[in-house]
C-alpha cells in the first residue's frame, strides 16, 4: 500500500490539479505589483511579508517567466514581480529506485510537486564552493534546492556517463561535474 503522504502519491493528484491557463493570457494592462520574492522563498508586498500561506500559494499559480523577467498574470493585467533568486524553494525530496531506474520527486514551499525528468532538470549553477542547486518546476520557473534537500541529493549522487558525478531520475542523468 502506498503511503498517502508520500511525495509519489501526492504527485499523482498534483498532475490532475487544474492550473490557470496563464500561457494563453496576454493582457494589455501592465504594471508593477510592488511584490518581491526573497531568496529564502518568502513573499513581500510593499516591504511587508505576506504571512498567509494560502495567499502565497494562490499568487504562485499565476507566476509566469518571460525572458529574464517574472510576472503575475491574470486575464486583465500583467504585473512585474521582483525575484531575488528563484521564485520557489525545494523543501523536500523523495527517491525511489536505483541507478537509471531512480526517480526523484520534489516538494516546493508553495506545494508544487515536480518529478525530475527531461522536462524538469536538476542543475547546479556556480563553481565550488559557491554552487547553488535548482530544479525546474514549470513554465521556466525554478526552485532553489534547500540545503537539507541538497545534502540528501548528495548522498544519492553516482558516477554517470563520461565519469562525471550526478543524479539519475527517470532515465535522465543530471550531470554535476567531476567529483
The 8 nearest C-alpha neighbors of each residue, nearest first, counted from 0:
[[1, 2, 3, 8, 5, 4, 7, 9],
 [2, 0, 3, 8, 5, 4, 7, 6],
 [1, 3, 5, 4, 0, 8, 7, 6],
 [4, 2, 5, 8, 1, 9, 6, 7],
 [5, 3, 2, 6, 8, 9, 7, 1],
 [6, 4, 8, 2, 7, 3, 9, 1],
 [5, 7, 9, 8, 10, 4, 93, 104],
 [6, 8, 10, 5, 9, 104, 11, 93],
 [9, 7, 5, 10, 6, 11, 3, 4],
 [8, 10, 6, 12, 11, 7, 13, 5],
 [11, 9, 13, 7, 8, 12, 112, 6],
 [10, 12, 14, 9, 13, 8, 7, 15],
 [11, 13, 9, 15, 14, 10, 16, 8],
 [12, 14, 10, 16, 15, 11, 9, 112],
 [15, 13, 11, 12, 16, 10, 17, 112],
 [14, 16, 13, 12, 17, 11, 10, 18],
 [17, 15, 13, 14, 18, 12, 11, 10],
 [16, 18, 15, 19, 14, 13, 20, 60],
 [17, 19, 20, 16, 60, 21, 61, 15],
 [18, 20, 21, 17, 61, 60, 22, 73],
 [21, 19, 22, 23, 18, 24, 61, 17],
 [22, 20, 24, 23, 19, 61, 72, 73],
 [21, 23, 20, 24, 63, 25, 138, 19],
 [24, 22, 21, 20, 25, 74, 19, 26],
 [23, 25, 21, 74, 22, 26, 73, 20],
 [26, 24, 23, 27, 74, 77, 22, 76],
 [27, 25, 76, 75, 28, 74, 24, 77],
 [26, 28, 29, 25, 76, 75, 77, 74],
 [27, 29, 76, 26, 77, 75, 30, 78],
 [30, 28, 77, 78, 76, 27, 31, 26],
 [29, 31, 78, 79, 77, 32, 28, 76],
 [30, 32, 79, 78, 33, 80, 29, 34],
 [31, 33, 78, 34, 79, 80, 30, 71],
 [34, 32, 45, 31, 44, 80, 35, 79],
 [35, 33, 44, 32, 80, 43, 45, 81],
 [36, 34, 81, 43, 82, 80, 42, 37],
 [35, 37, 42, 82, 41, 40, 86, 83],
 [36, 38, 83, 41, 40, 39, 35, 42],
 [37, 39, 84, 83, 40, 85, 36, 41],
 [38, 40, 37, 41, 88, 36, 87, 84],
 [41, 39, 37, 38, 87, 88, 36, 42],
 [40, 42, 37, 36, 39, 43, 48, 38],
 [41, 43, 36, 49, 48, 35, 37, 40],
 [44, 42, 48, 35, 47, 49, 34, 46],
 [43, 45, 34, 46, 47, 33, 48, 35],
 [44, 46, 33, 47, 34, 43, 35, 48],
 [45, 47, 44, 43, 48, 34, 35, 33],
 [48, 46, 43, 44, 45, 49, 42, 50],
 [47, 49, 43, 50, 42, 44, 46, 41],
 [50, 48, 43, 42, 51, 47, 44, 55],
 [49, 51, 48, 52, 42, 55, 54, 41],
 [50, 52, 53, 54, 49, 55, 56, 48],
 [53, 51, 55, 54, 56, 50, 109, 49],
 [52, 54, 56, 51, 55, 57, 58, 109],
 [55, 53, 57, 56, 52, 51, 58, 49],
 [54, 56, 52, 58, 57, 53, 59, 51],
 [57, 55, 59, 109, 53, 54, 58, 52],
 [58, 56, 54, 59, 55, 60, 53, 61],
 [57, 59, 55, 60, 56, 61, 54, 62],
 [58, 60, 56, 62, 57, 61, 55, 109],
 [61, 59, 58, 57, 62, 56, 18, 19],
 [60, 62, 71, 72, 59, 58, 21, 63],
 [63, 61, 71, 59, 70, 60, 72, 58],
 [64, 62, 70, 69, 71, 61, 65, 138],
 [63, 65, 69, 68, 139, 66, 70, 140],
 [66, 64, 68, 67, 69, 63, 70, 139],
 [65, 67, 68, 64, 69, 139, 63, 70],
 [66, 68, 65, 69, 64, 139, 70, 82],
 [69, 67, 65, 66, 64, 70, 79, 80],
 [70, 68, 64, 63, 80, 79, 65, 62],
 [71, 69, 79, 63, 78, 80, 62, 72],
 [70, 72, 62, 78, 61, 77, 79, 63],
 [73, 71, 77, 61, 70, 76, 62, 21],
 [74, 72, 75, 76, 77, 24, 61, 71],
 [73, 75, 24, 26, 76, 72, 25, 21],
 [76, 74, 73, 26, 28, 77, 27, 72],
 [77, 75, 28, 26, 73, 29, 74, 72],
 [78, 76, 72, 29, 71, 70, 26, 28],
 [79, 77, 30, 31, 32, 71, 70, 29],
 [78, 80, 70, 31, 32, 69, 71, 30],
 [79, 81, 34, 70, 35, 69, 32, 82],
 [82, 80, 35, 36, 34, 83, 79, 69],
 [81, 83, 36, 84, 35, 86, 85, 80],
 [82, 84, 38, 37, 36, 81, 85, 35],
 [85, 83, 38, 82, 86, 37, 143, 36],
 [86, 84, 87, 142, 141, 143, 82, 38],
 [85, 87, 82, 36, 142, 40, 141, 84],
 [88, 86, 142, 85, 40, 107, 143, 108],
 [87, 89, 142, 143, 107, 108, 144, 40],
 [90, 88, 107, 144, 142, 106, 145, 91],
 [89, 91, 107, 145, 106, 88, 108, 148],
 [92, 90, 106, 105, 148, 89, 93, 107],
 [93, 91, 105, 104, 106, 148, 103, 94],
 [92, 94, 104, 103, 6, 105, 95, 91],
 [95, 93, 103, 102, 104, 92, 101, 96],
 [96, 94, 102, 101, 103, 97, 93, 100],
 [95, 97, 101, 100, 102, 94, 98, 99],
 [98, 96, 101, 100, 99, 95, 102, 167],
 [97, 99, 100, 101, 167, 96, 157, 168],
 [98, 100, 170, 101, 167, 97, 168, 169],
 [101, 99, 98, 97, 96, 170, 169, 102],
 [100, 102, 96, 97, 168, 98, 95, 99],
 [103, 101, 168, 169, 95, 94, 96, 100],
 [104, 102, 94, 168, 115, 93, 114, 105],
 [103, 105, 114, 93, 92, 113, 115, 6],
 [106, 104, 92, 113, 112, 91, 89, 114],
 [107, 105, 112, 91, 89, 111, 90, 110],
 [108, 106, 89, 110, 111, 109, 88, 90],
 [107, 109, 88, 110, 90, 87, 89, 106],
 [110, 108, 56, 107, 111, 59, 55, 87],
 [111, 109, 107, 108, 106, 112, 56, 13],
 [112, 110, 107, 109, 106, 113, 108, 13],
 [111, 113, 106, 105, 10, 110, 107, 13],
 [114, 112, 105, 104, 136, 115, 111, 106],
 [113, 115, 104, 103, 116, 105, 119, 112],
 [114, 116, 119, 103, 168, 120, 104, 113],
 [117, 115, 119, 118, 169, 168, 120, 171],
 [116, 118, 119, 120, 171, 115, 169, 170],
 [117, 119, 116, 120, 115, 135, 137, 136],
 [120, 118, 135, 115, 116, 117, 136, 134],
 [119, 121, 135, 134, 115, 116, 117, 118],
 [120, 122, 134, 133, 173, 135, 115, 119],
 [123, 121, 133, 132, 120, 134, 124, 173],
 [122, 124, 132, 131, 130, 133, 175, 125],
 [125, 123, 131, 130, 132, 122, 126, 133],
 [126, 124, 130, 129, 131, 123, 127, 128],
 [125, 127, 130, 129, 128, 124, 123, 131],
 [128, 126, 129, 130, 125, 131, 124, 123],
 [127, 129, 130, 126, 125, 131, 124, 123],
 [130, 128, 127, 126, 125, 131, 124, 123],
 [129, 131, 125, 126, 127, 124, 128, 123],
 [130, 132, 124, 123, 125, 129, 133, 143],
 [133, 131, 123, 144, 122, 143, 124, 130],
 [134, 132, 143, 144, 122, 142, 121, 141],
 [133, 135, 121, 142, 141, 120, 136, 122],
 [134, 136, 141, 119, 120, 140, 137, 142],
 [135, 137, 141, 140, 113, 134, 119, 142],
 [138, 136, 140, 139, 135, 141, 119, 113],
 [137, 139, 140, 63, 64, 136, 135, 22],
 [140, 138, 137, 64, 141, 135, 136, 63],
 [141, 139, 137, 138, 136, 135, 64, 86],
 [142, 140, 135, 136, 134, 85, 133, 87],
 [143, 141, 87, 88, 134, 133, 89, 85],
 [142, 144, 133, 88, 85, 89, 132, 145],
 [143, 145, 89, 133, 132, 88, 142, 149],
 [146, 144, 148, 147, 89, 90, 149, 143],
 [145, 147, 149, 148, 150, 144, 151, 90],
 [148, 146, 150, 149, 145, 151, 90, 91],
 [149, 147, 151, 145, 150, 146, 91, 152],
 [150, 148, 146, 152, 151, 147, 144, 145],
 [151, 149, 153, 147, 152, 148, 146, 154],
 [152, 150, 148, 154, 149, 153, 147, 155],
 [151, 153, 149, 155, 154, 150, 148, 156],
 [152, 154, 150, 156, 155, 151, 149, 165],
 [153, 155, 152, 151, 156, 150, 157, 149],
 [156, 154, 152, 153, 157, 166, 151, 165],
 [157, 155, 166, 165, 153, 154, 164, 152],
 [158, 156, 164, 165, 159, 166, 155, 98],
 [159, 157, 164, 163, 162, 165, 160, 156],
 [158, 160, 162, 163, 164, 157, 161, 165],
 [161, 159, 162, 163, 158, 172, 174, 164],
 [160, 162, 163, 159, 158, 164, 177, 174],
 [161, 163, 160, 159, 158, 164, 177, 176],
 [164, 162, 177, 176, 158, 159, 161, 174],
 [165, 163, 158, 175, 176, 157, 177, 178],
 [166, 164, 174, 175, 156, 173, 157, 158],
 [165, 167, 156, 173, 172, 157, 168, 155],
 [166, 168, 172, 171, 99, 101, 173, 98],
 [169, 167, 102, 101, 171, 170, 103, 115],
 [168, 170, 102, 116, 171, 101, 100, 167],
 [169, 171, 99, 168, 100, 167, 172, 101],
 [172, 170, 168, 169, 167, 116, 117, 173],
 [173, 171, 167, 166, 174, 170, 165, 168],
 [174, 172, 166, 165, 121, 167, 171, 175],
 [173, 175, 165, 176, 172, 164, 163, 166],
 [176, 174, 165, 164, 173, 123, 163, 177],
 [177, 175, 163, 164, 174, 178, 165, 162],
 [176, 178, 163, 164, 175, 162, 174, 165],
 [177, 164, 176, 163, 175, 158, 162, 165]]
